[in-house]
């Protein structure tokens, strides 16, 4: 483990200052039906209301806004199945810089369409036979562009951590006593940032990562103490959370600050998406619904106080969403 974490609370506070007036302060929603079902106050932090429909804009802008004029002119290269792609494309457009995204050829069409609409160039690849990292590194090197990882970057992590600052502020406004926070987890950038922000002010709050079954590498890593890999052939509908292992920068923070890791099935994710739509009136993508799925499935450990569930994104393919909501999936 490194001598010091990749980010600290000062980095998250600095990101908040840079993002003030640029990022959306997304809502913290309380719903009576959900409270009654769980038996306590539950708050939904809905990052689907963020620019581009997910939290990813926060980290992308926090990184790119710090580039020099010369670096901005050379552009940015990133790899993503869609949400980081859109966050990078949006931030790059705001900063008037070119963006190239290496995206799997089977990424949801809505994510590719939205990324192109914001002016980014997409380079497709086969996620089964090609390395997205190798392609992006080569493109960045050949063009002199900045390479922007989706989670293993201190500025990205700090930007995502602003979600945690908002949770604390909004919970205080709601006179809530938060003792547990459930956060979706792919590579760990969002939850490492949130944990850094939250634990600095409220060390008593327990944070849990939530992942899809088969991609519970963070949960297994927290148990073993080393960065575990996803088994070959694993599948999930949660396209936004299919990182092959925890990040080299994110995992030490999560190992230090998280209370544990949870995993949910695709069936539980679908049920959560239906509940979010019918009861909360929220559209959520599969990866964005895993924390809610863990709560509804009874997988969240008991706690004495109130809980926050982070819904991280709303960029779901319309046909898939229609099938899930109608029960035809």
SULHUWO-V931138 format. One record per run of one state. SS is the DSSP state (helix for helix, strand for strand, loop for the rest). FROM is the first residue (numbers start at 1). TO is the last residue. If there is no record, write none. Layout:
SS/FROM/TO  SS/FROM/TO
This chain:
loop/1/8  helix/9/19  loop/20/27  strand/28/30  loop/31/31  helix/32/38  loop/39/41  strand/42/46  helix/47/49  loop/50/50  helix/51/53  strand/54/54  loop/55/55  helix/56/64  loop/65/68  helix/69/74  loop/75/75  strand/76/79  loop/80/82  helix/83/94  loop/95/98  strand/99/104  loop/105/108  helix/109/117  loop/118/120  strand/121/125  loop/126/131  helix/132/143  loop/144/145  strand/146/147  loop/148/153  helix/154/173  loop/174/177  strand/178/184  loop/185/188  helix/189/201  loop/202/205  strand/206/212  loop/213/216  helix/217/224  loop/225/228  strand/229/229  loop/230/238  helix/239/241  loop/242/244  strand/245/245  loop/246/249  helix/250/257  loop/258/259  strand/260/264  loop/265/265  helix/266/280  loop/281/286  helix/287/296  loop/297/305  strand/306/311  loop/312/312  strand/313/313  loop/314/317  helix/318/326  loop/327/329
